[in-house]
Amino acid sequence: MTRTFASLALSSALAVSMAGLPAFAQAPAPETDQPSSATETPATTTVPAGQGATVEVGPAAAAAPKSGPDAWMDTPDSWATFNGDLMAQKYAPASEITPENVGNLEKLWEYHTGDVSDGSGDVPTSVWSATPLFVNGTLYLGTPFYRIVALEPDTGREKWTYDSHAVLEALTQPALKNRGVAYWQEDEPASGETCQKIVYIGTMDAKLHGVDADTGAPCAGFGDGGVVDVNQWNTVNDKWPLSLLQPPTVYHDTLFVGWAGKDWSDSAAPPGTVFALDARTGALKWMFHALPNDIISKTGTANVWASMSIDPERGLIYLPVSSPSPNYYGGDRLEELPLATSVTALDTETGKIAWSRQLIHHDIWDYDTVAPPTLVDIEKDGETVPALVQTSKQGFIYVLNRETGEPIYPIEERAAPASDIEGEVAAPTQPFVDTPAPVVEEDWPGVFWLADAVSFGKCSERAEKYRWEGRFTPPSLEGTIAYPPTTGGGQWGGGAVDPRTGIYIVNANSVVQIYTLIPREAFKEEGQEGEVAGFYQQGDVPYGFKLETFVNWAGMPCWNPPYGTIQAYDLKTGERLWRKPLGKVQRYGFYMPDDWGSVTIGGPVITETGLVFIGASMDSRVRALDLKTGDELWSAQVDAPAVSLPAVYTYKGRQYVTFAVGGNTILSPNVSDQVVTYALPE
C-alpha cells in the first residue's frame, strides 16, 4: 500500500471546498487583533493542509515569494549552513587538498571555548556537535553553554563572543547539547546599519537569540530585544520546553525552526510542529502541525529535531519527521498517523504539504527520521532525475523523486511480525528497500565468540531467550533483539554526495540493543543509566520500558563486529561500491582491531578532489578517506570524539578543514571544547 500523498494545489488551497475535511481543518480564524510583537501569541488562521495535519498562518505570512538560492549562500568558498548548503550535499568544491597531498595536512591552530563539563560538578555533561559555519569572512560556532563564538578563519583569533545567559540545566536531554548556529543576511546589506547580517542560536529552554554578525550585539528588532520565546507556541501537552538544539534552516528571509523534546518519558507530549519565522523580526509566518487534533490528547512529538534540507529552485523544504509518543508502545494511538516517521515536503512560503512518504507504519521502535535528506540530480536511464536520498535508523536508503515523493528505486511493502503485547497492534506490513543495499544486514550479526567466552556463555544464553523475527520485531515482555535499534543504522549526520558523479557516502552503526516492555504494575523506574540505556516511564500507558545494549559483564558487545562502517554507493545504478570499517573501538586505554570499526556519531563531507573528511568515531581521531576506495589517507588525534560535521572552506586562496571537537558520552566519557583547523603547509 503506497503511503505517498498527491501534491496539493498550493496556490489555490484556500479556495478548495471544505466538504469532507476533518473538523479541525475547518476552524475559522480567531476574532482577535494581530499582535505587534513576535513575543506575543499571534492571531492565526487554520487552513486545510491535508492528510491529518494543519498549518496555522501567522501575521508575517504575506511577504512576496522569492525563488532560487540566496546569493550570499551560493558561493563556492563558504560553509554557510549546518550541511554546507541547503540541499544537504555536504560537498565542498575545494581543490587545494588532494588525495596526493592530504598526508601533509598539519594542525594550523586550535581554540578552546571554555564551555565544557564532564558532569562531575553542578553543570550537566556537555555534548557538543556543532558544525562550524564559515561565512561573512568569519568562522561562527555555538557552544553547549549556548554562547556564540566568532573567530578569524585563518588564525583562530577571537573576534567576539555572545552569551545567551541560558539556564544550564538538562531540561529535556540527559546533557547540555548544541549543534551550532545559523546565519542570515540581507541581499544587499546597507552600510553602517546593524543587523543586516544576523547569527542565531537556540537554547534548551526554547529561546532563539539573534545577534549582529559583525559585533555580537543583540538585534533589538528580533523578537523582544533580540530573543524570540518559541515556547509561546507550546500550548498543548506543554510538559517541557521545545528545546532548540539544532540551528534553524535559513532560506531567503525565513527561519525554519524545529525542536527536540524529552524522549520516552510521556505518552501525551507536545505535538510535532515546525515554525517559519521572519528572519529580521522573529514574527511567525506559519506553523506546521504533523498530528491531527483529535489524537493529541494521548500522543505527541512526531517533531523535527534534526536538520532540514531545501530545494531552492522548487521552493520546497524537506522535513525528517520523528516518531510519535510513546515510542515503544502504541496501543493507545492505533489511529493512522501518516506524517509520523516520514519524510515530508512542504511549500516554503505556505507550509502546505507538497507530498509525504511514511517510512515506518505505526512506529514502535523509535525509528525517527533522523537526518536531512540529501538532494541531488542523478542521471538514470538517459534522463536527469531530481532525487532525494533519505537515510534512516532502520538502515534503509530511500531514493525518491523530490518533486513527487515517488520511489526511484523500489520500495516494497512486506509482511512484518505481529505484536504479542495485549492492546498493541503492530502494522501488518512495513516498507523495505533492497536497492541501494541497506547499510546494515537484515539479520542481526549473531553472538560474538570472544564476548561469549568471556561471559562464560551468558551472551548465547541470553540471545536464545530474546524474541527475534527480523528487523521489525516488536518490543516484548521477554525482551526483543532490536537490530538496528534507536541508535541506528543511520544517524543524524546523514550522508554526503558528489553532485558531479552521484557517488554517495554514509557512515552507519551496527549495534544490538534489547527492548523490554514492563507491565505498569511491575514497573519501578530505576533511572537512566546513560543517553541510551535505562528504565523509562512512557507516561500513562500500560507499559514502562527498559532499554539496554546487549553487552556482557565486561562491557564487551555480545554481537559480532564490525560495529561501525562507512560505505559508498553509485546513485545512478544503486550499486554499493565499497564498505569498510570506520574508526576503532577504544576501551580501558586499548584500541581494538581495525576490522572491528567503531560506533560513530556525526557525518562525512566530500571534496571536489575526491576526499572524504570525517570525525565521528570513538577513538578521538579525524580522518581523510579516498572517495574511490575508502582507504584512509590521513588522520590526526584530537581531544575527544569529533561528533560534528567538519567545515571545509577556502579563505584568501587557502583551503581549511575545521572540526568542533566536543565528544558524546554515548561513544566515550571524554568531552572537550576544542576547535581545531588543518591546512597544507604554505
Buried (B, 14 or more C-beta within 10 A) or exposed (E): EEBBBEBBEBEEBEEEEEEEEBEBBEBEEEEEEEBEEBBBEBBBBBBBBBBBBBBBBBBBBEEEEBEEBBEBBEEEBBBBBBBBBBBBBBBBBBEBBBBEBBEEBEEBBBBBBEBBBBBEEEBBBBBBBBBBBBBBBBBBBBBBBBBBBBBBBBEBEEBBBBEBEBEBEBBBBBBBBBBBBBBBBBEEBEEEEBBBBBBBBBBBBBBBBBBBBBBBEBBEBBBBEBBBBBBBBBEBBEBBBBBBBBBBBBBBBBBBBBBBBBBBBBBBBBBBBBBBBBBBBBBBBBBBBBBBBEBBEBBBBBBBBBBBBBBBEBBBBBBBBBBBBBBBBBBBBEBBBBBBBBBBBBBBBBBBBBBBBBBBBBBBBBBBBBBBBBBBBBEBEEEEBBBBBBBBBBBBBBBBBBBBBEBBBEBEBEEBBBBBBEEBBBBBBBBBBEBBBBBBEEEBBEBBEBBBEBBEEBBBEBBEEBBBEBBBBBBBBEBBBBBBBBBBBBBBBBBBBBBEBBBBBBBBBBBBBBBBBBEEEEBEBEEBEEBBBBBBBBBEBBBBBBBBBBBBEEEBBBBBBBBBBBBBBBBBBBEBBBBBBBBBBBEEEEBBEBEBBBBBBBBBBBBBBBBBBBBBBBBBBBBBBBBEBBEBBBBBEBBBBBBBBBBBBBBEEBBBBBBBBBBBBBBBEBBBBBBBBBBBEE
